[in-house]
Amino acid sequence: MDAGAVPWPILATCLVGGYLLGSIPFGLIFTRIAGLGDVRAIGSGNIGATNVLRTGRKGLAAATLLGDALKGTAAVLLASRFGEAAALIAGLGAFLGHLFPAWLGFRGGKGVATFIGVLLALSPAAVAAFAALWIGLAFGFRYSSLSALVASAATPVVLWALGQPQAALLFLVLAALLWWKHAPNIRRLRDGTEGRIGQKG
């Protein structure tokens, strides 16, 4: 990531700052403000938008999705004044913060929205490719998890093709972490028990 061009204290600050932004649990905050209690007590126990949607409040789920994405975008943009390496490190920090927030016992979300938010700040063209692939797969197979997994795996390749090798390296790491967090979904996909988009019950 060409970290040598940026002093390590700045990189460390960007990593920690990104982590702090990324660890803001919007799903938990929004559901509590709405008087719905702890979102971790329902569904998958996750703090992300998909689990917030299980409260039946589509508006809260949309707000969670937006907040989880934009915290990744904000982390990258704030650090970008120090150069590309700082921006990439901040993006990594934001993603790690979302997955492993210290104040929630390191049990956070699965990272799709924050993945997209970091990507938006670094490459809008790659976000367009991600969205096109996600929509196409979701329409064809009706599995949100499968769509996200395939689109995330394709993202490093897209970034490399767009001439952003350092960002491609970062997203190779992020995609691997995202797949790891989706291990239960992968097992259900394999077993044919994963819920489809729009499926009731």
Secondary structure, DSSP 8 states (H G I E B T S, - for coil): --GGGS-HHHHHHHHHHHHHHHT--HHHHHHHHTT---GGGSTT---SHHHHHTTT-HHHHHHHHHHHHHHHHHHHHHHGGG-HHHHHHHHHHHHHHHHS-GGGTT-----HHHHHHHHHHH-HHHHHHHHHHHHHHHHHH--HHHHHHHHHHHHHHHHHHTT-HHHHHHHHHHHHHHHHHTHHHHHHHHHT----TT---
